[in-house]
Amino acid sequence: MGMTLPLSRGILDSVPTARETVDPLTLLLEGPVALDGVVEGPVTGVSAFLLDPTGRLAVLAPTGGHTAVRREGAAVRADADTPFATIPADEGDPDPRRGALGAGHGHGDGTVSLWHPEPRAAVALAEGTNAAMLIGRTRDGVVHVAVRVADPVERPGTTWANLRWCAHLLPDDESALACEAVALVQWHRQASFCQRCGSRVETTSAGWTTTCPACGTIEYPRQDPAVIMAVVDEEDRVLLAHNSAWRPGFWSVLAGFVEAGEAPDRAVRREVLEEVGLEVGEVRFLGAQPWPFPRSLMVGYSARLAPGSAAEVHVDGVEIDRARFFTREELGEEISAGRLEPPGPTAIARAMVEEWYGGPLPESPRRIDPLRQA
């Protein structure tokens, strides 16, 4: 794809030996000395960052504040970026609703950063003994611990943000830290009981496994593979669609889960045929992006219609209610006029559309504040 993707950026050393031997809360209290003889290489410090039980992150916001867009009584609909995520539906006429942050993706511009409280203060805020998770060591030698808190901490200059909307604004290594921490929080929310015997499990390996005290079963965090594809016809037009569960005006590329025993490229062909009745020929891998909302791995492809096949769209009428091909000029005009809202800058879908488009998409008057609270 020729670009780095939000949530795929940054380099972390997972310090696996520390996961098995060091309690994350103890590490925060004792500092680097707790890793003596455990971790190879320099440890220049220990740092904490905070998440709430839903996976929202405490971030340092830019001065000037931000605008939350969720309105009282607003319906909640599924987000285009994953089949089972939700976002507020934007009913009524669109308006700019712009916050203090700009758009863009690739390397984070550092406009937003994780809030790193003093380690002992983070320990005092931890929601129970299993609330801390050892995430890894960044390139500066600092080992980072994610701490889950029961209630968001109110602090001037800090807000609680959804990684889905603001990941493109985080520095590279903080994007990696946040992505792994959110993935773990989401997994633990769904993995409270043993899949073999039904007993309540215990958190082990500094948050990276669960162990059943009754039968000894050990479980690890998982990701569900999903394909996401930019379908292009013989006239080099791109296919965008509207899912019946999405908010009005929001369009994206097609996506769907890989079924058991199915190769991803075969899933591309099956999903396109099922959802819009089109036959795909050439399929080319573009890139992959973890999407921890709650546990997808989005595998991106470009897909061209089979030579000689009709480009006539037949939506399934259940999942997809509208779909059509766009030229670059048509798509740019629809976005600029506010009639179509494209995928957000955090999602791989946005990067895929922009690769086809040949550059950044026009600014949309429908763009939503990346620090909104929903």
Summary of the structure (lengths in Angstrom):
residues: 374
radius of gyration: 21.7
end to end distance: 30.4
largest distance: 67.3
contacts: 1250
relative contact order: 0.19
helix: 23%
strand: 27%
